[in-house]
Amino acid sequence: MNQRQRRKFSNEFKAKYEHIYLHVYQTGNELWGGLDSYFQFYNKDRLHQNLNYKTPCQYYSKAARKTNTKIFFNLK
């Protein structure tokens, strides 16, 4: 398993244990809406230790400004 596969597996594992296993959904649409809310929280509000206690949006936006690269986030 390469690093990219490990990271993907880790992210799926976190979503399962931090959200899916804690909620009961009756339909696929409810699950989709719940996951959307979770990933919005995960990317915009949750501080990440490996990103120097910044959110992914903060961290990658700063990196994009340094390299003059455009990064698009789905900000609701």
Residue pairs with C-beta under 8 A, 6 or more apart in sequence:
1 9
14 42
15 35
15 38
15 39
15 42
18 38
19 34
19 35
19 38
20 31
20 34
20 35
23 34
25 31
25 34
40 76
42 56
43 55
43 56
43 57
43 73
44 55
44 56
44 57
44 73
44 75
45 55
46 55
47 53
47 54
47 55
48 54
48 55
48 56
48 59
51 58
51 59
52 59
54 62
57 73
57 75
60 71
61 71
61 73
63 69
64 70
64 71
